[in-house]
Amino acid sequence: MSRPELTGHASLFYNEKEARKYDSSSRMVGIQREITERAIELLKLPSNRPSFILDVGCGSGLSGQVLEEHGHVWVGCDVSRDMLNMANERIERKREEAMGEGDSSEDDSDNDMNDNNDSNNDFNNSKGGTEESSPGDLLHHDMGTGLPFRPASFDACISISALQWLCYSNTKEQIPKKRLTASSHHYTKGARAVLQFYPESSEHAILISECAAKVGFAGGIVVDYPNSTKAKKHYLVLSFERSYKAPQGLTGLEGALLNEGRSGSGGVRVADKDPRRAAGKKSRGPPRKKKGGGKTKEWILHKKETQRKKGKDTRKDTKFTGRKRPMRF
């Protein structure tokens, strides 16, 4: 299966059908919850008060729901209106449930305490007004163009499975470096950001780290379960505190990244885990054709992937791709 980032803009990929499929998948809901819980753990938020958190690429609001369960207030932005519609349905449904509970509690109090009617009604009305307001709000916006918030608006920021979209360009105007450095001044002093993403290659991880250091962040990329193909997760953990160092991954290993800054400035740097490069050898280029002009399976797959990145229609890969026919027709 090809990466969804290669199919075009995120707002086109996450249409109404894909949004409902995403939101109704128990597997996807479980993964999003697990990642969000880990992001909250890495943020190390104060436990004595709620925090005001920005959720970049909030999607259908799965991560925002986890933030609410932890007692935080959040604002989510996403480029897909269909995903935001799903998130809005969840918020409205929760608001209606809260109003229903408020009405039932008001009726019970009227039946039990007739002598204190006025005071009870005032208390229930104020309680119902508090529960009616949702701890989450939504904004339709492309995170690659910057965010329309005042400086020092948020205590923290999270992003779940969205940052990698900025590494791809669908038009000439979309330059990954500019899009990755568009938003950096919306956080209070000492605020932290945890951005979980799925890099296609080590080059994407390096690009994201360099852009984070360029705008003044300190920290690094935390890699959980680096030796697992399915459980491996990348978290870009950032702070404006120059002395900040990102924690280690869940396995206790040093992981894929170092926290020392570039030129000792406390920024973000990526340690190359490619064994060929670590040994000082040049990495091999794209697959080559066979001697005599024959096309290998690796060459065909690489050629098709290149065509997909250019936005051209390309047939799907199957088990018959690159297979040599036993005889000519």
Secondary structure by P-SEA (a helix, b strand, c coil): cccccccccccccccaaaaaaaaacaaaaaaaaaaaaaaaaaacccccccccccccccccaaaaaaaaaacccbbbbbccaaaaaaaaaaaaaaaaaaaaaaaaaaaaaaaacccaaaaaaaaaaaaaaaaacccbbbbbcccccccccccccccbbbbccccccccccccccccaaaaaacccccccccbbbbbbbbbccaaaaaaaaaaaaaabbbbbbbbccccccccbbbbbcccccccbbbbbccccccccccccccccccbbbbccccccccccccccccccccccccccaaaaaaaaaaaaaaccccccccccccccccccc
